[in-house]
Amino acid sequence: MNNQNTITKKYYHIIILVMLVFFVISFITNILNSIIVDVKQSFDLSLTLTGLLPFSFFIAYGVMSIPAGFLAEKYGDKTLLVASFFVMMLASCGFALNPSYITFTITLFSLGCCMAVLQVVINPMLRVAGGEEHFAFNSVLAQLVFGLASFASPYLYKYLVNTNGSETSDMASTLRALVPEHLPWVSLYFVFSLIASIMLIIVFFVKYPKVQKNEDEKAGDKNSYFSLLKDKWTLLYFLGIFCYVGTEQGIGNWISQFLYEYHDIDPQVLGADTVAYFWAMLTVGCLLGLLLLKVMDSRKLLIYATLITIGAVILAVTGSAEIALIAFPLIGFFISVMWSIIFSLALNSVKSHHGSLSGILCTGIAGGAIVPFIVGWIGELVNLKTGMFFLMIPLLFILSIGFWANPLVTNKTIRLKKDS
């Protein structure tokens, strides 16, 4: 016990760094949820072409996650963190200076590659820093930070695109002056370039502990990946991550367009607010999840959360405008613990090669590319409401995880009642 406490204190600043990286990942990633309608109108896109934007971002996870594991072993965590934020800085600034649909697609893919590298680096880092028995708890804490950032980013969008004379600010006006007049949302990427440059400085100067990872924490060689990929449980947990991110982004990316198309709600005002509320409720859900994971098995929590999410999706898609404005944010509340539970169940279900497994699991983030694209494609063929019902498929698979998961290490809970 004392040894565990020592380790936790020793790596405390690394845990803080991981949380900060999670904040930046979310802040930049999920802004697409808010600006999707503006992007569609700015470049005169169909629903299918609009769906290709999140596809180009999240498919990068499928391309880079496993190679990132090898790169981390060869060059080290610090080098990859520095390189990722450097590329993010250049890509964001490049698009802001030359905005077009093609450059935006390339920029999103570049940013996605950077995010994939960051995810592969920081997830095992968090597990090592906090201890495996606390990994589910710390992962939900990271999801809390993730949600806070996603809640904040739509307000930055509203701040920058607001052109009302009495409410606008000198800083917003200055940033808008740097981009085409009809593309005020592009100024966001100047801000992202600045954020990436600040993170570049932070990760460069932070002091990393000189500790060798255990063999089971390393990315491993090709044999470790082949060994894991032959295990059906690895593939099932991969699909779990795929389905979760697909669901999260399938909801987040289409909220604003759905409200605009079916309820005539302004995407720059109430639409952006609803996206923010979606992430805010995800944040609140994380707070409750932190408590629930201390008193109940994570598998049961996953089952309950998924069942309620399915009901909330049905209400959001079929209900009135008033119901949709409430139900969409509530979905964020109920899905808030899914990522951390699935990821921790997977890592705690194998005895070795956790670094390699992390790379495989992060590849599943490509679900954020496929599912929103399918929703948009179905929306193009039939209608967006029908497309949103496709989300039932990944949700049903997530539900199944709660029944078949059998981890070697379960989440540590507090016993509320002693045996007599």
C-alpha positions as CSV (number, residue, x, y, z in Angstrom):
1,M,0.0,0.0,0.0
2,N,2.8,2.4,0.9
3,N,4.5,1.6,-2.3
4,Q,1.4,2.5,-4.3
5,N,1.1,5.8,-2.5
6,T,4.7,6.6,-3.2
7,I,4.2,5.9,-6.9
8,T,1.1,8.0,-7.1
9,K,2.8,11.0,-5.5
10,K,5.9,10.5,-7.7
11,Y,3.8,10.7,-10.9
12,Y,1.3,13.3,-9.8
13,H,2.6,15.9,-12.2
14,I,2.4,13.4,-15.1
15,I,-1.3,12.8,-14.2
16,I,-1.9,16.5,-14.4
17,L,-0.1,16.7,-17.8
18,V,-2.2,13.8,-19.1
19,M,-5.4,15.7,-18.0
20,L,-4.2,18.8,-19.7
21,V,-3.5,16.9,-23.0
22,F,-7.0,15.4,-22.8
23,F,-8.4,18.9,-22.5
24,V,-6.6,20.1,-25.6
25,I,-7.5,16.9,-27.6
26,S,-11.2,17.4,-26.8
27,F,-11.2,21.2,-27.3
28,I,-9.9,20.9,-30.8
29,T,-11.6,17.6,-31.8
30,N,-15.2,18.3,-30.8
31,I,-15.4,21.8,-32.2
32,L,-16.4,20.1,-35.4
33,N,-19.7,19.3,-33.7
34,S,-20.6,23.0,-33.5
35,I,-19.3,24.3,-36.8
36,I,-20.6,21.4,-39.0
37,V,-23.6,23.4,-40.3
38,D,-21.4,26.4,-41.0
39,V,-18.9,24.3,-42.9
40,K,-21.7,22.6,-44.9
41,Q,-23.1,26.0,-45.9
42,S,-19.7,27.7,-46.5
43,F,-18.5,25.0,-48.9
44,D,-22.0,24.1,-50.2
45,L,-21.7,20.4,-49.3
46,S,-24.1,17.5,-49.4
47,L,-24.8,15.5,-46.2
48,T,-22.4,12.8,-47.6
49,L,-19.5,15.2,-48.2
50,T,-20.2,16.8,-44.8
51,G,-19.9,13.4,-43.2
52,L,-16.5,13.0,-44.9
53,L,-15.1,15.7,-42.6
54,P,-15.3,13.7,-39.4
55,F,-14.4,10.7,-41.4
56,S,-11.1,12.3,-42.5
57,F,-10.3,13.2,-38.9
58,F,-11.2,9.9,-37.2
59,I,-9.9,7.6,-39.9
60,A,-6.5,8.9,-38.9
61,Y,-6.8,6.9,-35.7
62,G,-7.1,3.8,-37.7
63,V,-4.0,4.7,-39.7
64,M,-1.8,6.0,-36.8
65,S,-2.7,4.3,-33.6
66,I,-0.7,1.1,-34.0
67,P,2.4,2.8,-35.6
68,A,2.3,5.3,-32.8
69,G,3.0,2.5,-30.3
70,F,6.1,1.5,-32.2
71,L,7.2,5.2,-32.5
72,A,6.7,5.7,-28.7
73,E,9.0,2.7,-28.0
74,K,11.7,4.0,-30.5
75,Y,11.6,7.8,-29.7
76,G,10.0,8.1,-26.3
77,D,6.9,9.7,-25.0
78,K,8.3,13.2,-24.8
79,T,9.5,13.3,-28.4
80,L,6.1,12.2,-29.7
81,L,4.3,14.7,-27.6
82,V,6.5,17.5,-28.9
83,A,6.2,16.4,-32.5
84,S,2.4,16.0,-32.3
85,F,1.8,19.5,-31.0
86,F,4.3,20.9,-33.5
87,V,2.3,19.3,-36.4
88,M,-1.0,20.5,-34.9
89,M,0.4,24.1,-34.7
90,L,1.4,24.0,-38.4
91,A,-1.7,22.3,-39.7
92,S,-4.1,24.6,-37.9
93,C,-2.3,27.7,-39.0
94,G,-2.0,26.4,-42.6
95,F,-5.7,25.9,-42.9
96,A,-6.5,29.3,-41.4
97,L,-4.3,30.9,-44.0
98,N,-5.7,28.9,-46.9
99,P,-9.3,27.8,-46.2
100,S,-11.0,25.4,-48.6
101,Y,-12.8,22.1,-48.4
102,I,-9.7,20.2,-49.6
103,T,-7.3,21.9,-47.2
104,F,-9.8,21.4,-44.4
105,T,-10.0,17.7,-45.1
106,I,-6.2,17.4,-45.2
107,T,-5.9,19.5,-42.0
108,L,-8.5,17.3,-40.2
109,F,-6.6,14.2,-41.2
110,S,-3.3,15.7,-39.9
111,L,-4.9,16.7,-36.6
112,G,-6.4,13.3,-36.3
113,C,-3.0,11.6,-36.7
114,C,-1.6,13.9,-34.0
115,M,-4.6,13.0,-31.7
116,A,-4.0,9.3,-32.3
117,V,-0.4,9.6,-31.3
118,L,-1.4,11.5,-28.2
119,Q,-4.0,9.0,-27.2
120,V,-1.6,6.1,-27.5
121,V,1.0,7.9,-25.4
122,I,-1.2,9.2,-22.6
123,N,-3.5,6.3,-21.9
124,P,-0.7,3.9,-20.8
125,M,0.9,6.8,-19.1
126,L,-2.2,7.4,-17.0
127,R,-2.4,3.7,-16.1
128,V,1.2,3.6,-15.0
129,A,1.0,6.9,-13.0
130,G,-2.2,6.1,-11.1
131,G,-2.0,2.3,-10.7
132,E,-4.1,-0.3,-12.6
133,E,-6.7,-0.7,-9.8
134,H,-7.5,3.0,-10.0
135,F,-7.4,3.2,-13.8
136,A,-11.2,3.1,-14.3
137,F,-11.5,6.0,-11.8
138,N,-8.7,8.0,-13.4
139,S,-10.0,7.3,-16.9
140,V,-13.4,8.7,-15.9
141,L,-11.7,11.7,-14.4
142,A,-9.9,12.2,-17.8
143,Q,-13.3,11.9,-19.4
144,L,-14.5,14.6,-17.1
145,V,-11.8,16.9,-18.3
146,F,-12.6,15.9,-21.9
147,G,-16.2,16.9,-21.4
148,L,-15.3,20.3,-19.8
149,A,-13.2,21.1,-22.9
150,S,-15.9,20.0,-25.3
151,F,-18.4,22.2,-23.3
152,A,-16.1,25.2,-23.6
153,S,-15.2,25.0,-27.3
154,P,-18.7,25.8,-28.7
155,Y,-18.6,29.1,-26.7
156,L,-15.3,30.0,-28.3
157,Y,-17.1,29.4,-31.7
158,K,-20.0,31.6,-30.7
159,Y,-17.6,34.3,-29.5
160,L,-15.7,34.4,-32.8
161,V,-18.6,34.2,-35.2
162,N,-20.8,36.8,-33.3
163,T,-20.8,39.9,-35.5
164,N,-23.3,41.9,-33.5
165,G,-21.7,45.3,-33.1
166,S,-22.4,45.9,-29.4
167,E,-21.5,42.3,-28.3
168,T,-18.4,41.6,-30.4
169,S,-14.9,42.2,-29.0
170,D,-11.7,43.7,-30.4
171,M,-10.0,40.3,-30.2
172,A,-12.7,38.5,-32.1
173,S,-12.8,41.2,-34.7
174,T,-9.1,41.1,-35.1
175,L,-9.2,37.3,-35.7
176,R,-12.1,37.5,-38.1
177,A,-10.2,40.1,-40.1
178,L,-7.5,37.5,-40.8
179,V,-9.9,35.2,-42.6
180,P,-12.5,35.6,-45.5
181,E,-15.5,37.6,-44.4
182,H,-17.9,34.8,-45.2
183,L,-15.8,32.3,-43.2
184,P,-15.6,33.7,-39.7
185,W,-15.5,30.2,-38.1
186,V,-12.1,29.6,-39.8
187,S,-10.5,32.0,-37.2
188,L,-10.9,29.2,-34.7
189,Y,-7.9,27.5,-36.2
190,F,-5.6,30.5,-35.5
191,V,-6.6,30.0,-31.8
192,F,-5.9,26.2,-32.1
193,S,-2.5,27.0,-33.5
194,L,-1.8,29.2,-30.5
195,I,-3.0,26.5,-28.1
196,A,-0.8,23.9,-29.8
197,S,2.2,26.2,-29.6
198,I,1.7,26.7,-25.8
199,M,1.3,22.9,-25.3
200,L,4.5,22.4,-27.3
201,I,6.4,24.6,-24.8
202,I,4.8,22.8,-21.8
203,V,5.6,19.2,-22.9
204,F,9.1,20.2,-23.9
205,F,10.0,21.6,-20.5
206,V,8.1,19.3,-18.2
207,K,10.3,16.9,-16.2
208,Y,9.5,13.2,-17.0
209,P,10.4,10.6,-14.4
210,K,13.2,8.3,-15.4
211,V,11.3,5.1,-15.0
212,Q,11.4,2.1,-17.4
213,K,8.0,0.7,-18.3
214,N,7.4,-2.9,-17.5
215,E,7.3,-5.3,-20.4
216,D,3.5,-5.4,-20.3
217,E,3.3,-1.6,-20.6
218,K,5.5,-1.4,-23.8
219,A,4.1,-1.3,-27.3
220,G,5.9,-4.6,-28.0
221,D,6.9,-6.1,-31.4
222,K,4.8,-7.3,-34.3
223,N,4.4,-10.7,-32.5
224,S,2.6,-9.0,-29.6
225,Y,0.1,-7.4,-31.9
226,F,-0.5,-10.7,-33.8
227,S,-0.9,-12.5,-30.6
228,L,-3.5,-10.0,-29.3
229,L,-5.3,-9.9,-32.7
230,K,-5.8,-13.7,-32.5
231,D,-7.6,-13.3,-29.2
232,K,-11.4,-12.8,-29.8
233,W,-11.6,-10.6,-26.6
234,T,-9.2,-8.1,-28.1
235,L,-11.3,-7.8,-31.2
236,L,-14.5,-7.5,-29.1
237,Y,-13.1,-4.7,-27.0
238,F,-11.8,-3.0,-30.2
239,L,-15.4,-3.1,-31.5
240,G,-16.5,-1.7,-28.2
241,I,-14.3,1.4,-28.5
242,F,-15.3,1.6,-32.2
243,C,-19.0,1.6,-31.3
244,Y,-18.6,4.0,-28.4
245,V,-16.7,6.7,-30.4
246,G,-19.0,6.1,-33.3
247,T,-22.0,6.8,-31.1
248,E,-20.5,9.8,-29.4
249,Q,-19.5,11.5,-32.7
250,G,-22.6,10.2,-34.5
251,I,-24.7,12.2,-32.0
252,G,-22.3,15.1,-31.5
253,N,-21.7,15.8,-35.2
254,W,-25.3,15.7,-36.2
255,I,-27.1,17.5,-33.3
256,S,-26.8,21.0,-34.8
257,Q,-27.8,19.8,-38.3
258,F,-30.7,17.7,-37.0
259,L,-32.1,20.6,-35.0
260,Y,-31.7,23.0,-37.9
261,E,-33.3,20.6,-40.4
262,Y,-36.2,19.4,-38.4
263,H,-36.9,22.2,-35.9
264,D,-35.5,25.2,-37.7
265,I,-33.1,26.0,-34.8
266,D,-30.3,28.5,-35.5
267,P,-27.0,26.5,-35.5
268,Q,-24.9,29.5,-34.4
269,V,-27.1,30.2,-31.3
270,L,-29.3,27.5,-29.8
271,G,-27.7,24.8,-31.9
272,A,-24.3,25.6,-30.6
273,D,-25.7,25.9,-27.1
274,T,-27.2,22.4,-27.4
275,V,-23.9,20.9,-28.5
276,A,-22.3,22.6,-25.5
277,Y,-25.0,21.2,-23.2
278,F,-24.4,17.8,-24.7
279,W,-20.7,18.0,-23.5
280,A,-21.7,19.7,-20.3
281,M,-24.0,16.8,-19.4
282,L,-21.2,14.4,-20.3
283,T,-19.1,16.2,-17.8
284,V,-21.8,16.1,-15.1
285,G,-22.2,12.4,-15.9
286,C,-18.5,11.9,-15.3
287,L,-18.9,13.4,-11.8
288,L,-21.6,10.9,-11.0
289,G,-19.7,8.1,-12.7
290,L,-16.7,8.8,-10.4
291,L,-18.9,8.1,-7.4
292,L,-20.7,5.1,-8.9
293,L,-17.5,3.4,-9.9
294,K,-16.5,3.4,-6.2
295,V,-19.6,1.6,-5.1
296,M,-20.7,-0.7,-8.0
297,D,-19.2,-3.0,-10.6
298,S,-18.3,-1.1,-13.8
299,R,-20.1,-3.8,-16.0
300,K,-23.4,-3.2,-14.3
301,L,-23.0,0.6,-14.6
302,L,-22.3,0.1,-18.4
303,I,-25.5,-1.9,-18.8
304,Y,-27.7,0.6,-17.0
305,A,-26.1,3.6,-18.8
306,T,-26.6,2.0,-22.2
307,L,-30.2,1.1,-21.7
308,I,-31.1,4.6,-20.7
309,T,-29.1,6.0,-23.6
310,I,-31.1,4.0,-26.1
311,G,-34.3,5.5,-24.7
312,A,-32.9,9.0,-24.8
313,V,-31.8,8.6,-28.5
314,I,-35.4,7.5,-29.4
315,L,-36.9,10.5,-27.6
316,A,-34.4,13.0,-29.2
317,V,-35.0,11.8,-32.7
318,T,-38.8,11.3,-32.6
319,G,-39.8,14.0,-30.1
320,S,-40.7,17.7,-30.5
321,A,-38.2,20.5,-30.5
322,E,-38.6,20.9,-26.8
323,I,-38.0,17.2,-26.1
324,A,-35.0,17.1,-28.5
325,L,-33.4,20.1,-26.8
326,I,-33.5,18.2,-23.5
327,A,-32.9,14.6,-24.8
328,F,-29.7,15.3,-26.8
329,P,-27.8,16.8,-23.8
330,L,-29.1,13.9,-21.7
331,I,-27.5,11.4,-24.1
332,G,-24.2,13.0,-23.2
333,F,-24.9,12.4,-19.5
334,F,-25.6,8.7,-20.0
335,I,-22.7,7.9,-22.3
336,S,-20.2,9.7,-20.1
337,V,-18.8,6.6,-18.4
338,M,-18.7,4.3,-21.5
339,W,-15.3,5.1,-22.9
340,S,-13.4,4.7,-19.6
341,I,-15.2,1.5,-18.6
342,I,-14.7,-0.2,-21.9
343,F,-11.0,0.8,-22.1
344,S,-10.3,-0.2,-18.5
345,L,-12.1,-3.5,-18.9
346,A,-10.0,-4.3,-21.9
347,L,-6.7,-3.4,-20.3
348,N,-7.6,-5.3,-17.1
349,S,-8.6,-8.4,-19.1
350,V,-5.1,-9.3,-20.4
351,K,-1.9,-10.1,-18.4
352,S,0.6,-8.6,-20.8
353,H,1.2,-6.4,-23.9
354,H,-0.9,-3.5,-22.5
355,G,0.9,-1.0,-24.7
356,S,0.1,-3.0,-27.8
357,L,-3.5,-3.4,-26.7
358,S,-3.7,0.3,-26.1
359,G,-2.7,0.9,-29.7
360,I,-5.3,-1.6,-31.0
361,L,-8.0,0.0,-28.9
362,C,-7.1,3.5,-30.0
363,T,-7.4,2.3,-33.6
364,G,-11.1,1.7,-32.7
365,I,-11.5,5.5,-32.4
366,A,-11.9,5.2,-36.2
367,G,-15.5,4.5,-35.3
368,G,-15.8,8.2,-35.1
369,A,-15.1,8.3,-38.8
370,I,-17.3,5.5,-40.0
371,V,-20.5,5.9,-37.9
372,P,-21.1,9.6,-38.5
373,F,-20.4,9.1,-42.2
374,I,-23.0,6.2,-42.4
375,V,-25.5,8.5,-40.6
376,G,-24.9,11.2,-43.2
377,W,-25.0,8.7,-46.1
378,I,-28.4,7.3,-44.9
379,G,-29.6,10.8,-44.4
380,E,-28.7,11.5,-48.0
381,L,-30.5,8.4,-49.2
382,V,-33.6,8.6,-46.9
383,N,-33.5,11.3,-44.3
384,L,-31.4,12.3,-41.3
385,K,-33.9,11.1,-38.8
386,T,-33.6,7.5,-40.3
387,G,-29.8,8.0,-40.3
388,M,-29.8,8.8,-36.6
389,F,-31.6,5.5,-35.8
390,F,-28.5,3.6,-37.2
391,L,-26.9,4.5,-33.8
392,M,-29.0,1.8,-32.2
393,I,-26.6,-0.8,-33.7
394,P,-23.4,0.3,-31.9
395,L,-25.4,1.0,-28.7
396,L,-26.7,-2.6,-28.6
397,F,-23.1,-3.9,-29.0
398,I,-22.0,-1.7,-26.1
399,L,-24.8,-3.1,-24.1
400,S,-23.6,-6.6,-24.7
401,I,-20.2,-5.8,-23.2
402,G,-21.7,-5.5,-19.8
403,F,-22.8,-9.2,-20.0
404,W,-19.7,-10.9,-21.5
405,A,-16.8,-8.9,-20.0
406,N,-14.7,-10.9,-17.5
407,P,-11.7,-8.8,-16.4
408,L,-8.8,-10.2,-14.5
409,V,-8.8,-7.1,-12.3
410,T,-12.2,-5.5,-11.4
411,N,-12.6,-1.8,-10.5
412,K,-11.9,-1.2,-6.8
413,T,-15.1,-0.4,-4.9
414,I,-15.9,0.8,-1.4
415,R,-17.9,-1.7,0.7
416,L,-20.9,0.1,2.1
417,K,-21.9,-2.7,4.4
418,K,-19.7,-5.2,6.4
419,D,-20.6,-8.8,6.5
420,S,-22.1,-9.9,9.8
